[in-house]
């Protein structure tokens, strides 16, 4: 009997009631489940129409190639050859993989050694650079620069120490003037424009000690001196190429810095001193409490001290980052420089040694020492909060949320009022020694780039983004 579907002897034979054909049971059941008909006659057929046949178990004959010893030996030889060839191929692949792994490990080890060497050389170069100062007073041709120590000349060191000794002894005992502004007076300050836009794009203003003259910088290398009492510009100062990046008053003399790297001192409208120690933009200026030492910082990662009396640079110290903000401690013994690496670097003015570092979350926008001698306020670029650092603890003790971006901050002379300004307006924060708490006595929506306290903190002068001057009084 042969299966009508496969043509081979069925293992489990069945017969169709309708056609009488013999089928392999598993094959006909699969055919019926798919087609429902007899594969020979195409009549309808179900599994109930199948009848099992009883027959002896059939042993299938071996293929002709496995019916003799020679053919079996040939098959075994073929299988052995195939197994040997496969083993050889696997060993070849293993050896190649080991070689590739060894090469990769060697390259990785070499890369690690190179990275370690480069990191060490970088750190050594940074350390060496931080210990180098450049003095541009050297040769008579005015072009050579002399590398010298970081410390100030003995005469200036004596002046720094005398200033510190005098101010530190009287700071705690210093009484607040009776006519100094109170929180009630600050609350009543209202804006009124005193000068339309003369220097659009200006970034800084500075008020002289008399409280009548305001130094305003322009974007075309020209600065002006505005008289509050006369309500007009009374001087024009030419700073050269580039925009004016910062300005201040050294006694009665205006000082400006430019994006071309120049620092200039003027006296009665004439150029009284010009310095080009920086290789690139000068980003900020600061004046020592003695009034005799001027400081500048720049994108060349250095700060420079100048002797105003002799109109000469006296020392230049390089750091490890671009410097964007600067300020002297009110006692004059410390100098702080804020960097684009988010670090405030505090230096000893006399020796130039790094006394401390304070880390913030972004590049520094501005910083200011409080007149109480213990606090340092700082703001990072684009931030809406002011970080207050305690110099005694070397730790941040307060974060003042202003609510909008800050571009400038100023302490008043008593250290109780902190003025903050930015594109969305300005606000005054007050610290009460009695309650040891902060409050906000005044806020205005007038956009501002830079601000200054007026005499006795009874007024505020603001520089608008369009270059206009506004007085809050």
Secondary structure, 3 states (H helix, E strand, C coil): CCCCCCCCCCCCEEEECCCCCEEEHHHHHHHHHHHCECCCCCCECCHHHEEECCCCCCCCCCCHHHCCHHHHHHHHHHHHHHHHHHHHHHHHHHHHHHHHHHHHHHHHHHHHHHHHHHHHHHHHHHHHHHCCEEECCCCCCCCCCEEECCCCCHHHHHHHHHHHHHHHHHHCCCCCCCCCCCHHHHHCCCEEEEECCCCCCCCCEEECCCCCEEEEECCCCEEEEEECCCCEEEEEEECCCCCEEEEEEECCEEEEEECCCCEEEEECCEEEEEECCCCCCEEEEEECCCCCEEEEEECCCEEEEEECCCCEEEEEEECCCCEEEEEECCCCCEEEEEECCCEEEEEECCCCCEEEEEECCCCEEEEEECCCCCEEEEEECCCCEEEEEECCCCEEEEEEECCCCCCEEEECCCCCEEEEEECCEEEEEEEECCCCEEEEEEEECCCCCEEEECHHHCCEEEECCCCCEEEEC
